[in-house]
Amino acid sequence: MTDDAQGWGYQLEQPWPPPETMGMITRKGRNFHRDENCSGYQQGVRNSIKRGHKLSPQETVTAQQAKHRGKGCCSVCW
């Protein structure tokens, strides 16, 4: 069992890149991003810091792995 955050419905419905496309996720993040330079990811980091949350480490995964873990696809990256 994993305690990953799950993507919102509209995030799960976004078009996905090919299954073997590499990108990154975090355990508590909701989206699969191309890399840490994504403006959407950076906004999430800023929001977490502002709220005093501890940042989760990044993990490199394929699009297929991210989808299997319930992540949404970042509309900024893809």
JOWORA-V601807 format. One record per pair of residues at least 4 apart in sequence whose ideal C-beta (glycine too) atoms are under 8 Angstrom apart, sorted by the first residue. I is the first residue (numbers start at 1). J is the second residue. If there is no record, write none. Layout:
I:J, I:J
This chain:
2:27, 2:69, 3:27, 4:25, 4:27, 4:28, 4:69, 4:70, 4:71, 5:27, 5:28, 5:29, 5:30, 6:30, 6:70, 6:71, 7:11, 7:12, 7:30, 7:31, 7:70, 7:71, 7:72, 7:73, 8:12, 8:30, 8:72, 9:13, 10:14, 10:72, 11:30, 11:31, 11:71, 11:72, 11:73, 11:74, 11:75, 12:70, 12:72, 12:73, 14:72, 14:73, 14:74, 14:75, 14:78, 15:73, 15:78, 16:32, 16:63, 16:67, 16:73, 16:78, 17:21, 17:23, 17:63, 17:73, 17:78, 18:63, 19:62, 19:63, 19:64, 19:67, 20:62, 20:63, 20:64, 21:62, 21:63, 22:60, 22:61, 22:62, 23:32, 23:33, 23:34, 23:35, 23:60, 23:61, 23:62, 23:63, 23:66, 23:77, 24:32, 24:33, 24:34, 24:35, 24:36, 24:41, 24:58, 24:59, 24:60, 24:61, 25:29, 25:31, 25:32, 25:33, 25:58, 25:59, 25:61, 25:66, 25:69, 25:71, 26:55, 26:56, 26:57, 26:58, 26:59, 27:56, 27:57, 27:59, 28:53, 28:56, 29:33, 29:41, 29:44, 29:56, 29:71, 30:71, 30:72, 31:40, 31:41, 31:44, 31:71, 31:72, 31:73, 31:74, 32:61, 32:63, 32:66, 32:67, 32:71, 32:72, 32:73, 32:74, 32:77, 33:38, 33:40, 33:41, 33:74, 33:76, 33:77, 34:38, 34:74, 34:77, 34:78, 35:77, 36:41, 36:42, 36:58, 37:41, 37:42, 38:42, 38:74, 38:76, 38:77, 39:43, 39:76, 40:44, 40:74, 40:75, 40:76, 40:77, 41:45, 41:74, 42:46, 43:47, 44:48, 45:49, 45:55, 46:50, 47:51, 48:53, 48:55, 49:53, 49:55, 61:65, 61:66, 61:69, 62:66, 63:67, 63:73, 64:68, 65:69, 66:71, 66:73, 67:71, 67:73, 73:77, 73:78, 74:78
